[in-house]
Amino acid sequence: MGKFDHLVGSVLDSSTFSWDSDRALLYAVGVGAGLSAPLEELQFTTENTRGVTQQVIPSFLTQMAGNGDWLKELGFPPRDWDGFPIGLVHGDQGVSLARPIPPAGTVHLEQVLVGIFDKGTGALCVTETRITFADTGEELGTTRTGLFVRGQGGFGGPRRPADEQLWVRPDRAPDLTVSLPIPQGQALIFRLNGDRNPHGTDPAIALEDGFDRPVFFGLGTYGFVCRALLKGLCDGDVTRFGSMHGRFSQPVHPGEMLDTHIWHTDDGAVFETWVPGKRLVIDRGRFGYAR
């Protein structure tokens, strides 16, 4: 019996989230759409281009989240500036869409605790959020989030979720690679979506959280990878996108390039994202087409 097993299945948050066209456009430029090639991805960066209908990047689903205050109740040593656990970083993230995200809407969120897992070097807190339209109850999608608290392992209990999928890197060269640059000032744009964690902008806080300099936000990196998958597998069409999941393995810094290596599979694709020649930053990636 693990220390936190009695919390499994608890509803952590029940709330609503609303967005409009401008919020979706801000998210798109926050994850780099159009910044290095302004005439590309106009379906994500504009709402009034002739012959182009605005689409929403599927990873925008990650913005539909509660306040996360439940993390403060777990008893881990808190940061003095916001009360969240010291050493808290994004561990992994998944999104699954039942239909494309509209440019504006209001949804209901129900976030449930999947479990808190003892990884030895830290604690992995996994939640799942079911997202439905507030007016009709129609399902929009689900998100699955793993938050890793460094240095807080050793409490006993399971090491991983029971439904964790086996991931095997294909024994061949990637079928395709999509390269996207992260501009130097990208963190200053992405933070306007609501993630004000200063380890993305404040050198002192970054050092306190274990980084040698400010890092790019994990969900920002995730959005860049979503764009790479859209470009490489969906021809930029969100109606073909079903799901993606990946694990954050190393930090990313503004100014770096991201190479997403993609292998086709029978039911979609698997992928890895690298800062070329340096480090693997998202691994165990899985992609599924819309059904």
Secondary structure, DSSP 8 states (H G I E B T S, - for coil): --TTGGGTT-EEEEEEEEE-HHHHHHHHHHTTTTTSSTTS-HHHH-S--TT------GGGGGG-----GGGGGS---B-TTTSSBTTEEEEEEEEEESS---SSEEEEEEEEEEEEEE-SSEEEEEEEEEEEETTT--EEEEEEEEEEEET---S-S-SS-TT-------SS--SEEEEEE--TTHHHHHGGGS---GGGT-HHHHHHTT-SS----HHHHHHHHHHHHHHHHSTT-GGGEEEEEEEE-S---TT-EEEEEEEEETTEEEEEEEETTTEEEEEEEEEEE--
